[in-house]
């Protein structure tokens, strides 16, 4: 614990957490601090104005949105590719028919 510091000074160190209830700087023992050490609502990490609980929820939502966006893009790309491949045989047959008509027209058959 680094006492006699402010929140800004404490959070300059990535491994430290500021606890509002005790006004103390605590080194994180794990990723999430135990409730007995400092409740998540009163813990600050990274930003003095945002509590740890809000930060975790925000990061989880942003991460979820990014994952969903990637899955949607992946689905759309696969869907568009499969739709395009359905038309390839049809287009080949259409082109072959046009070439045959041109050959007949000019007597090359």
N, C-alpha and C positions, 0 to 999 in steps of 0.2 A: 504494500500500500504506500502511495506517495501522498501523504497528507500535507497540508499547508500549501496546496496548489489550487488553481482555478480550473474550471471545466476545460477551457481552451488549452491551458498548459498540459493538462492530463491527456487530452485527446490527440495531442501531437504524437503520442506513442501509440502505434497500432494495437499493441497487446494490452492497452489499458482501457478501463471502463470508469466512467464517472457516475457516482451514485448520489442522487439529489437528497435523499433522506438523511444520509450520514455526512454529506458534503466531503466525500473522500474519493480518492483515485485508487482503483483496485486493479490489480493485474488479473486478467481473465484466466481462471483455472481450466476452463473448457470453452467450447464455442458459446454455450448458453450459460449465464451465471445462475447458480442455484438461488432459489427464492429467499433462502435464509441469508445469503450474502447481500443481495439487492434485488427487489422486485423488478420485473421487466418494465413496468410503467415508470419506474424512477431511475432506470439505468439509461445512460447516454453513451453511445459509441459512434465515433465518426463525426457526428454533428451534435452540438450542445442543445439545439432547439428541437431535436426529434428524439423521442424515446425509443429504446431498443425494440420494443414490441411493434411499434408503428413501422420502424425500419425493416424488420423481418417480414411483416405483412406486405409492405410495398414491394420489396425485392421479390417475394414469392409471386405476387400478382404480375409484375413486369416479366418475370421469368416464364410464367404460365402463358402470358399473351404472346411472347416471342416463340415459345414452343408450338402453340396453336397456329400462329402465322406460318411457321415453317412447315407444319403438317398440311395446312391448306394449300400452300404453294406447291409442295410435293405432290399432293393429290391432283391439283389442277394440271401440273406438268405431265403427270402420267396419263391423266384423262385425255388431254389434248393430243398427246403422242399416240394413244390408242385410237382416237377418232381419226387422226390423220392417216394412220396405217390402214384403216378400213377403206379409205378412198383410193389408195394406191393401185390395187388391181383394177378397179373401175376406170381409173384414169388411163392405165396402160391399154386396156381394151378399147377405150374411146380413141386414143391416139392411133392405135393399130388400124381401126376402122377408117379414120380420116386418111391415113397413109394409103390404104387400099383404094379408097375413093379417088384420091389424087392419081394413083397409078393407073386406074381404069380410065380416068378422064384423059390422061395423056398417052394411054396405050402402052404402058410399060409392063403390063402383066402378061 
